[in-house]
């Protein structure tokens, strides 16, 4: 078995197929060691007045990963690639 260099990121592989969810609302919680993001979407509910807000995804990441995400979002939104 080959040894993995801990200074290199692990290889990325494709996970099982997961349906992409559209998100209209996010809730963010920041602590000293991690960031938790809860993604929600509003669904029309037959037989009821109005929509229902449902959690479609939960993410928890270390602070460094959250900072990388923030940097990538700022860069992508600023560049006009959206």
HUPE-V235628 format. One record per helix or strand of 3 or more residues. SS is the DSSP state (h for helix, s for strand). FROM is the first residue (numbers start at 0). TO is the last residue. If there is no record, write none. Layout:
BEGIN
ss={SS,SS}
from={FROM,FROM}
to={TO,TO}
END
This chain:
BEGIN
ss={s,s,s,h}
from={24,33,50,62}
to={29,43,61,78}
END
